[in-house]
Amino acid sequence: MNSMKNKLMLALSGILLVLVGCNESDGLLNKNVVSKRFTVELNSDMDTREGVSLRGAVDPPTRCIMEIYEGSTATGNPILRIEQSSRMFDNVILTDKQAYTILFWADQGTPTAIGGTPAETNEYDASDLKAVRVASGKQAARPAYAGCSKFTVGKDDETVYTQVSLSHAVARVQYKQNELLTSTENTLEVTYPKSYSLNVDGMGTTEIAGELRHSFTFNASYSGTLGTDYLIAATGVTSTVMDLTSEFTSGGVKTTKQLTSVPFKCNYQTSIYSAYSDLYNAGLTVSCNDQWESTDNLVEFPKPKLGDYFYSDNTYSTKRNTSKTAIGIIYYIDSSDPKKGRIVSLDEGYAKWSTVSVATDAGNYNYGMLNMTTLKAFTSGDLTNYPAFYWCDAKNTPANTGIQWFLPAYEDFQLLFDWWKTAPVAINAIITNSGVAGAEELKADALYWSSYEYNNSTAMDYKASSNNKSLILKSTILYVRAVSFFTAL
């Protein structure tokens, strides 16, 4: 710092000498030094996805820093450093024909006077723009911006090098809870195993020893963004990839999870979608290919898996969420869309196919939903005389948005029991542990009604143990199980 102050005093003294000698040396001032005005502009494209321009941002920078270095790179100590609240640097005295590198930084901190002590509230330690970092003991809740101007006075176009555009100097990280929290007292603490400093000249990073621990508190039963963080991270095509540890405390219960291979990149956003409490899945998939101003770099909430509980609000989880109503178990997932598939009911009935001997044209061998639609049209929606269908349809309530239960056809049963046979004991345990009254195991040797009608008096049944089908009188009482398509949230 003393060296920097000495150079500053020497520079100021030189300027005074030039000014004094101006009267004796015809036009010397004009030949040796020039005064320039530098204006810092924040890249107005940066926050378009937030619906605002940074030039008119809700929280514009309150601290702007300039460091001036002689030469084509920023090395050693700057010949001049200024911190101020304005984004316009007036009356900057430079030497004609001299090459300069000027570094700029902007954040929502408090400017430090020359020789003063930085404010304790500053989130970023920007005392050296060649090694900016998140301030010790702080976690940045607001973004920062940086930029550089390289030029030679009298050679390069000053209308270009004096208008400096700054871009985000950090990576933005958002932690998002995809399931409704069950407590109003929630704290998420995340441990980053590494931290970095940033050299504004070139925007390169250097690893700093020691981990970072940042925490976020949300006192509400809520699903959405729990917290936003800002980190120094790699620039260019390379991401900073870290394995994080999250500790989520909800209602006094702490759960620790590993968030692996999470990418961070300067000017990019990483969103980590998960259910951080112990009630939900924590598996993650990672992609990192879009800039901050467009689509998030998603660390997505885990996709549905076979055997997951499916709830009345169209959400799902592997471990049962006791605050929700489980309505089925996922037994099939659409290969073209992992958020779509089929579920089987947790309970089952015991009923006749029909109480009347009438042909209904419910003759689709493979798709039970088509048979249900046909029968409803045939009966004008009154399924009273068709108890097996009536039992399935009675499960369709307004609360189950998008769920339409139906009596399976042959192919529906095959999909269900082909999956069930891979782990019948474990799958039956999932069903019986669902907490739903009347939950029943799937039965290998039971005869279940299918929705396929053969003629006015007989319909097809299904037996899983032999993958067998036969024709039986509609008036026979057999087991009834419902299935439905789903689209998960």
C-alpha positions as CSV (number, residue, x, y, z in Angstrom):
1,M,0.0,0.0,0.0
2,N,2.8,2.4,0.9
3,S,4.5,1.7,-2.5
4,M,1.2,2.4,-4.2
5,K,0.7,5.7,-2.3
6,N,4.3,6.7,-3.2
7,K,3.7,6.1,-6.9
8,L,0.4,8.1,-6.6
9,M,2.2,11.0,-5.0
10,L,4.9,10.9,-7.7
11,A,2.3,10.8,-10.4
12,L,0.5,13.8,-8.9
13,S,3.8,15.7,-8.4
14,G,4.8,15.1,-12.0
15,I,1.5,16.6,-13.1
16,L,2.1,19.7,-11.0
17,L,5.5,20.1,-12.5
18,V,4.2,19.9,-16.0
19,L,1.5,22.5,-15.1
20,V,4.1,24.8,-13.6
21,G,6.4,24.4,-16.6
22,C,3.7,25.1,-19.1
23,N,4.3,28.8,-19.0
24,E,8.0,28.3,-19.8
25,S,7.7,25.4,-22.3
26,D,5.5,26.3,-25.2
27,G,2.6,23.7,-25.2
28,L,4.5,21.2,-23.1
29,L,1.3,20.1,-21.3
30,N,-0.5,19.3,-24.5
31,K,2.4,17.3,-25.8
32,N,2.9,15.1,-22.7
33,V,-0.3,14.6,-20.7
34,V,-4.0,14.3,-21.5
35,S,-7.2,14.2,-19.5
36,K,-9.7,11.5,-20.2
37,R,-13.2,10.6,-18.9
38,F,-14.0,6.9,-18.5
39,T,-17.6,5.8,-18.2
40,V,-18.6,2.3,-16.9
41,E,-21.5,0.7,-18.6
42,L,-23.0,-2.5,-17.4
43,N,-23.9,-4.9,-20.1
44,S,-27.6,-4.3,-20.6
45,D,-28.1,-7.8,-22.0
46,M,-27.0,-9.5,-18.8
47,D,-30.3,-9.5,-16.9
48,T,-32.9,-9.7,-19.7
49,R,-34.2,-12.9,-18.3
50,E,-35.0,-11.1,-15.1
51,G,-37.1,-8.6,-17.1
52,V,-34.8,-5.6,-16.3
53,S,-31.9,-3.8,-17.9
54,L,-28.9,-3.4,-15.7
55,R,-28.7,0.3,-16.6
56,G,-31.9,0.7,-14.8
57,A,-31.6,-2.2,-12.4
58,V,-33.4,-2.3,-9.1
59,D,-30.2,-2.6,-7.2
60,P,-27.5,-0.9,-9.3
61,P,-23.8,-0.9,-8.1
62,T,-22.9,1.5,-5.4
63,R,-19.1,1.0,-5.5
64,C,-17.0,1.4,-8.6
65,I,-13.3,0.8,-8.7
66,M,-10.6,1.8,-11.2
67,E,-7.0,0.6,-11.2
68,I,-4.6,2.0,-13.8
69,Y,-1.5,0.1,-14.9
70,E,1.2,1.2,-17.3
71,G,1.8,-1.4,-20.1
72,S,-0.2,-4.0,-21.9
73,T,-0.8,-6.1,-18.8
74,A,-1.7,-5.4,-15.2
75,T,1.4,-6.2,-13.2
76,G,2.8,-5.0,-9.9
77,N,1.0,-2.1,-8.2
78,P,-1.3,0.3,-10.0
79,I,-0.1,3.9,-10.6
80,L,-3.6,5.0,-9.6
81,R,-6.6,3.4,-7.8
82,I,-9.9,5.1,-7.3
83,E,-13.0,3.9,-5.4
84,Q,-16.2,5.9,-5.8
85,S,-20.0,5.6,-6.0
86,S,-20.2,7.1,-9.6
87,R,-19.7,5.1,-12.7
88,M,-18.1,8.0,-14.4
89,F,-14.4,8.6,-13.8
90,D,-13.6,12.3,-14.7
91,N,-10.3,14.0,-15.3
92,V,-8.1,10.9,-15.5
93,I,-4.6,12.2,-16.3
94,L,-2.7,10.0,-18.7
95,T,0.6,10.3,-20.6
96,D,0.4,10.7,-24.4
97,K,1.7,7.7,-26.4
98,Q,1.7,5.5,-23.3
99,A,0.1,2.0,-23.3
100,Y,-2.3,1.3,-20.4
101,T,-4.3,-1.5,-18.9
102,I,-7.2,-0.2,-16.7
103,L,-9.2,-2.6,-14.6
104,F,-12.7,-1.9,-13.4
105,W,-14.9,-3.5,-10.8
106,A,-18.5,-2.7,-9.7
107,D,-20.6,-4.1,-6.8
108,Q,-23.1,-3.0,-4.2
109,G,-20.4,-2.3,-1.6
110,T,-19.3,0.9,0.0
111,P,-16.3,2.8,-1.6
112,T,-13.2,3.0,0.5
113,A,-11.3,6.3,0.7
114,I,-7.6,6.3,-0.1
115,G,-5.9,5.0,3.1
116,G,-9.2,4.1,4.6
117,T,-10.5,0.8,6.0
118,P,-13.0,-1.2,3.8
119,A,-16.5,-1.3,5.1
120,E,-17.3,-4.5,7.0
121,T,-20.5,-4.9,5.0
122,N,-18.7,-5.3,1.7
123,E,-19.3,-8.8,0.3
124,Y,-16.3,-8.8,-2.0
125,D,-12.7,-8.1,-1.2
126,A,-11.7,-6.0,-4.1
127,S,-8.6,-4.4,-2.6
128,D,-6.6,-5.8,-5.5
129,L,-8.4,-6.3,-8.8
130,K,-5.9,-8.9,-9.8
131,A,-7.1,-11.1,-6.9
132,V,-10.7,-10.3,-6.1
133,R,-12.5,-12.8,-3.8
134,V,-15.6,-13.1,-1.7
135,A,-14.7,-11.3,1.5
136,S,-13.6,-13.4,4.5
137,G,-16.5,-14.5,6.5
138,K,-19.0,-13.3,4.0
139,Q,-21.3,-15.0,1.5
140,A,-22.3,-12.8,-1.5
141,A,-26.0,-12.3,-1.9
142,R,-25.6,-9.8,-4.7
143,P,-23.8,-9.8,-8.1
144,A,-20.6,-8.0,-9.1
145,Y,-19.3,-6.8,-12.5
146,A,-15.9,-6.5,-14.0
147,G,-14.2,-5.3,-17.2
148,C,-10.9,-4.1,-18.6
149,S,-9.7,-1.5,-21.1
150,K,-6.4,-1.8,-22.9
151,F,-5.1,1.0,-25.2
152,T,-2.4,3.4,-26.2
153,V,-3.1,7.1,-25.7
154,G,-3.0,8.9,-29.0
155,K,-3.1,5.7,-31.1
156,D,-6.4,3.9,-30.3
157,D,-9.9,5.3,-30.6
158,E,-10.7,7.0,-27.3
159,T,-14.5,6.8,-28.0
160,V,-14.0,3.0,-27.7
161,Y,-11.6,2.6,-24.9
162,T,-13.2,5.2,-22.6
163,Q,-16.6,3.5,-22.8
164,V,-16.1,0.3,-20.7
165,S,-18.7,-2.4,-20.7
166,L,-18.7,-4.6,-17.6
167,S,-20.1,-8.1,-17.4
168,H,-20.9,-10.4,-14.5
169,A,-17.7,-11.3,-12.6
170,V,-19.3,-14.1,-10.7
171,A,-21.4,-17.2,-11.1
172,R,-25.0,-17.2,-9.8
173,V,-26.2,-20.2,-7.9
174,Q,-29.8,-20.9,-6.9
175,Y,-31.0,-23.6,-4.5
176,K,-34.6,-24.6,-5.3
177,Q,-36.9,-26.8,-3.3
178,N,-39.1,-28.7,-5.7
179,E,-41.4,-30.1,-3.0
180,L,-43.5,-28.2,-0.5
181,L,-41.6,-27.9,2.8
182,T,-43.5,-29.3,5.8
183,S,-42.0,-27.0,8.4
184,T,-41.8,-23.2,8.8
185,E,-38.3,-23.4,10.2
186,N,-35.8,-24.4,7.5
187,T,-32.1,-23.8,7.1
188,L,-30.0,-25.0,4.2
189,E,-26.2,-25.0,4.7
190,V,-24.0,-25.7,1.7
191,T,-20.2,-26.5,1.9
192,Y,-18.1,-25.6,-1.1
193,P,-14.7,-27.5,-0.9
194,K,-12.9,-24.8,-2.8
195,S,-13.0,-21.0,-3.4
196,Y,-11.3,-18.8,-5.9
197,S,-9.9,-15.4,-6.6
198,L,-10.4,-13.5,-9.9
199,N,-7.9,-11.5,-11.9
200,V,-9.9,-8.9,-13.8
201,D,-7.1,-8.7,-16.3
202,G,-8.0,-11.8,-18.4
203,M,-10.7,-13.0,-15.9
204,G,-8.6,-15.9,-14.8
205,T,-9.1,-17.6,-11.4
206,T,-6.8,-19.0,-8.8
207,E,-7.8,-21.5,-6.2
208,I,-7.7,-20.3,-2.6
209,A,-7.0,-22.7,0.3
210,G,-10.0,-23.6,2.5
211,E,-13.7,-24.4,2.1
212,L,-16.7,-22.1,2.1
213,R,-19.8,-22.7,4.2
214,H,-22.9,-20.7,3.2
215,S,-26.3,-20.9,4.7
216,F,-29.8,-19.9,3.7
217,T,-32.9,-19.7,5.9
218,F,-36.5,-19.9,4.8
219,N,-39.2,-19.6,7.5
220,A,-42.2,-20.8,5.6
221,S,-43.8,-23.9,4.2
222,Y,-42.7,-23.3,0.7
223,S,-41.5,-24.8,-2.6
224,G,-39.2,-22.6,-4.8
225,T,-36.0,-20.7,-4.4
226,L,-34.5,-21.2,-0.9
227,G,-31.4,-19.0,-1.5
228,T,-29.2,-17.3,-4.1
229,D,-25.5,-17.3,-3.9
230,Y,-22.6,-15.8,-5.9
231,L,-19.2,-17.3,-6.4
232,I,-16.0,-16.6,-8.2
233,A,-15.7,-19.3,-10.9
234,A,-14.0,-20.1,-14.2
235,T,-14.7,-18.2,-17.4
236,G,-14.7,-19.3,-21.0
237,V,-15.5,-22.8,-22.1
238,T,-14.3,-24.4,-18.8
239,S,-16.6,-24.7,-15.8
240,T,-15.5,-24.9,-12.2
241,V,-16.9,-28.3,-11.1
242,M,-17.3,-29.2,-7.4
243,D,-18.9,-31.8,-5.2
244,L,-21.0,-30.0,-2.6
245,T,-22.4,-31.1,0.7
246,S,-25.8,-29.8,1.8
247,E,-27.2,-30.0,5.3
248,F,-30.9,-29.2,5.4
249,T,-32.5,-28.7,8.8
250,S,-36.3,-28.6,8.7
251,G,-38.4,-28.7,11.9
252,G,-35.3,-29.6,13.9
253,V,-34.4,-32.6,11.7
254,K,-31.0,-32.4,9.9
255,T,-30.4,-34.3,6.7
256,T,-27.0,-34.4,4.9
257,K,-26.8,-35.0,1.2
258,Q,-24.0,-35.0,-1.5
259,L,-24.5,-32.8,-4.6
260,T,-21.9,-34.2,-7.0
261,S,-20.3,-32.7,-10.1
262,V,-22.0,-29.4,-9.9
263,P,-20.8,-26.9,-12.6
264,F,-20.2,-23.2,-12.0
265,K,-19.1,-20.6,-14.6
266,C,-18.7,-16.9,-14.5
267,N,-21.7,-15.1,-16.0
268,Y,-23.7,-18.4,-15.9
269,Q,-26.4,-19.5,-13.6
270,T,-26.5,-22.9,-11.9
271,S,-29.8,-23.9,-10.5
272,I,-29.9,-26.9,-8.2
273,Y,-33.3,-28.4,-8.1
274,S,-33.8,-31.0,-5.4
275,A,-35.8,-31.8,-2.3
276,Y,-33.3,-31.2,0.4
277,S,-35.2,-32.6,3.4
278,D,-35.1,-36.3,4.3
279,L,-38.6,-36.9,2.8
280,Y,-37.6,-36.8,-0.8
281,N,-35.2,-37.9,-3.5
282,A,-31.8,-36.2,-3.8
283,G,-30.4,-37.7,-7.0
284,L,-29.1,-35.1,-9.4
285,T,-28.4,-34.7,-13.1
286,V,-26.2,-31.9,-14.4
287,S,-26.0,-29.9,-17.6
288,C,-24.1,-26.6,-18.1
289,N,-24.6,-25.1,-21.5
290,D,-26.5,-21.8,-21.4
291,Q,-25.6,-18.3,-20.3
292,W,-27.0,-16.4,-17.3
293,E,-29.3,-14.3,-19.5
294,S,-31.0,-17.3,-21.0
295,T,-31.9,-20.8,-19.7
296,D,-30.6,-21.9,-16.4
297,N,-27.7,-24.4,-16.1
298,L,-29.9,-27.0,-14.6
299,V,-29.1,-29.4,-11.8
300,E,-32.5,-30.9,-12.1
301,F,-34.8,-32.4,-9.5
302,P,-34.6,-36.2,-10.0
303,K,-36.9,-37.7,-12.6
304,P,-39.6,-40.2,-11.6
305,K,-38.4,-43.8,-11.1
306,L,-40.1,-47.1,-11.2
307,G,-41.5,-47.9,-7.7
308,D,-41.8,-44.2,-6.7
309,Y,-44.9,-43.1,-4.8
310,F,-47.2,-40.9,-6.9
311,Y,-49.3,-38.3,-5.0
312,S,-52.7,-36.6,-5.6
313,D,-50.9,-33.3,-6.4
314,N,-49.0,-35.1,-9.3
315,T,-45.6,-35.1,-7.5
316,Y,-43.6,-38.2,-6.6
317,S,-40.9,-39.5,-4.3
318,T,-39.0,-42.6,-3.5
319,K,-39.4,-42.3,0.3
320,R,-43.0,-41.7,1.3
321,N,-44.0,-38.1,2.2
322,T,-46.4,-38.5,5.0
323,S,-47.8,-35.0,4.5
324,K,-49.2,-36.0,1.1
325,T,-51.7,-38.5,-0.1
326,A,-50.2,-41.3,-2.1
327,I,-52.6,-42.6,-4.8
328,G,-50.4,-45.0,-6.8
329,I,-47.0,-46.5,-7.6
330,I,-45.1,-45.8,-10.8
331,Y,-44.7,-49.0,-12.8
332,Y,-44.0,-47.7,-16.3
333,I,-42.1,-44.6,-17.6
334,D,-42.5,-43.2,-21.1
335,S,-39.1,-43.4,-22.9
336,S,-39.8,-40.3,-24.9
337,D,-40.8,-38.2,-21.8
338,P,-39.5,-39.2,-18.3
339,K,-42.1,-37.1,-16.6
340,K,-44.9,-39.3,-18.1
341,G,-45.9,-42.9,-17.6
342,R,-48.3,-45.2,-15.8
343,I,-49.3,-45.8,-12.2
344,V,-51.1,-48.7,-10.5
345,S,-53.6,-48.2,-7.7
346,L,-52.5,-49.0,-4.1
347,D,-55.8,-50.7,-3.3
348,E,-58.0,-53.1,-5.1
349,G,-61.6,-54.2,-5.3
350,Y,-63.6,-57.4,-5.8
351,A,-66.5,-57.2,-8.2
352,K,-68.4,-58.5,-11.2
353,W,-67.5,-57.3,-14.8
354,S,-71.2,-56.5,-15.3
355,T,-74.6,-57.3,-14.0
356,V,-76.2,-57.4,-17.4
357,S,-75.6,-59.6,-20.5
358,V,-75.2,-56.9,-23.1
359,A,-72.5,-56.4,-25.7
360,T,-70.8,-53.0,-25.3
361,D,-68.1,-53.0,-28.0
362,A,-65.4,-52.6,-25.2
363,G,-63.3,-54.9,-27.3
364,N,-59.8,-53.4,-27.4
365,Y,-57.3,-56.2,-26.4
366,N,-54.4,-53.9,-25.5
367,Y,-55.6,-50.5,-24.2
368,G,-57.9,-50.3,-21.3
369,M,-58.4,-46.6,-21.5
370,L,-60.1,-47.1,-24.9
371,N,-62.5,-49.7,-23.4
372,M,-63.3,-47.3,-20.5
373,T,-64.1,-44.6,-23.0
374,T,-66.2,-46.9,-25.1
375,L,-68.2,-48.1,-22.1
376,K,-68.8,-44.6,-20.8
377,A,-70.2,-43.6,-24.2
378,F,-72.3,-46.7,-24.4
379,T,-73.9,-46.1,-20.9
380,S,-73.9,-42.3,-21.1
381,G,-71.6,-42.2,-18.2
382,D,-73.7,-44.4,-15.9
383,L,-71.5,-47.4,-14.9
384,T,-73.8,-48.8,-12.2
385,N,-74.3,-52.0,-14.1
386,Y,-70.6,-52.5,-14.6
387,P,-69.1,-52.8,-11.1
388,A,-65.5,-53.4,-12.1
389,F,-65.4,-50.3,-14.2
390,Y,-67.5,-48.3,-11.7
391,W,-64.9,-49.1,-9.0
392,C,-62.1,-47.8,-11.1
393,D,-64.0,-44.7,-12.2
394,A,-65.0,-43.8,-8.7
395,K,-61.3,-43.1,-7.9
396,N,-61.3,-40.2,-10.4
397,T,-61.8,-37.1,-8.3
398,P,-61.1,-33.4,-9.0
399,A,-58.2,-33.6,-6.5
400,N,-56.3,-36.0,-8.8
401,T,-55.7,-33.5,-11.6
402,G,-54.8,-35.3,-14.9
403,I,-55.4,-38.8,-13.4
404,Q,-58.0,-41.0,-15.1
405,W,-58.2,-44.4,-13.6
406,F,-59.3,-47.3,-15.8
407,L,-59.6,-51.0,-15.8
408,P,-56.5,-52.5,-17.6
409,A,-56.6,-54.5,-20.8
410,Y,-54.2,-57.3,-21.6
411,E,-51.2,-55.2,-22.5
412,D,-51.7,-52.9,-19.5
413,F,-51.5,-56.0,-17.3
414,Q,-48.4,-57.2,-19.0
415,L,-46.5,-54.0,-18.5
416,L,-47.6,-53.9,-14.9
417,F,-46.7,-57.5,-14.0
418,D,-43.5,-57.6,-16.1
419,W,-42.2,-54.9,-13.8
420,W,-43.7,-56.4,-10.6
421,K,-42.0,-59.8,-11.3
422,T,-38.6,-58.2,-11.1
423,A,-38.9,-57.6,-7.3
424,P,-42.4,-58.7,-6.1
425,V,-41.5,-58.7,-2.4
426,A,-39.9,-55.3,-2.5
427,I,-42.7,-53.8,-4.6
428,N,-45.4,-55.2,-2.4
429,A,-43.6,-53.7,0.6
430,I,-43.7,-50.3,-1.1
431,I,-47.5,-50.7,-1.6
432,T,-48.3,-51.8,1.9
433,N,-46.0,-49.1,3.4
434,S,-47.9,-46.4,1.5
435,G,-50.0,-45.4,4.5
436,V,-53.2,-45.7,2.4
437,A,-56.1,-47.5,4.0
438,G,-57.0,-50.6,2.1
439,A,-53.6,-50.9,0.4
440,E,-53.2,-54.4,-1.0
441,E,-50.3,-56.4,-2.4
442,L,-50.4,-57.4,-6.1
443,K,-51.1,-61.1,-6.3
444,A,-49.4,-63.5,-8.7
445,D,-52.1,-66.2,-8.6
446,A,-55.2,-64.0,-8.4
447,L,-57.6,-63.6,-11.3
448,Y,-58.1,-60.0,-12.2
449,W,-60.7,-58.6,-14.5
450,S,-59.5,-57.1,-17.7
451,S,-61.5,-54.5,-19.6
452,Y,-61.6,-56.7,-22.8
453,E,-65.1,-57.9,-23.6
454,Y,-65.5,-61.0,-25.8
455,N,-69.2,-61.1,-26.2
456,N,-72.4,-60.2,-24.4
457,S,-71.8,-62.7,-21.6
458,T,-68.0,-63.2,-21.3
459,A,-64.9,-61.1,-20.8
460,M,-61.2,-61.7,-20.3
461,D,-59.4,-62.2,-17.0
462,Y,-55.7,-62.1,-16.3
463,K,-53.4,-64.2,-14.0
464,A,-49.9,-62.9,-13.5
465,S,-48.2,-66.2,-12.4
466,S,-48.9,-67.8,-15.8
467,N,-49.3,-64.6,-17.8
468,N,-52.6,-66.4,-18.7
469,K,-55.9,-65.1,-20.0
470,S,-59.2,-66.8,-20.3
471,L,-62.8,-66.0,-21.0
472,I,-65.1,-66.0,-18.0
473,L,-68.7,-65.0,-17.4
474,K,-69.1,-61.3,-16.7
475,S,-71.2,-62.1,-13.6
476,T,-68.2,-63.7,-11.9
477,I,-66.7,-61.8,-9.0
478,L,-62.9,-61.3,-9.5
479,Y,-60.2,-58.9,-8.2
480,V,-60.2,-55.4,-9.7
481,R,-57.1,-53.2,-10.0
482,A,-57.0,-49.7,-11.5
483,V,-54.2,-48.1,-13.6
484,S,-53.8,-44.6,-15.0
485,F,-51.5,-42.5,-17.2
486,F,-49.7,-39.7,-15.4
487,T,-47.8,-36.5,-16.1
488,A,-45.6,-35.5,-13.1
489,L,-44.8,-32.0,-12.0
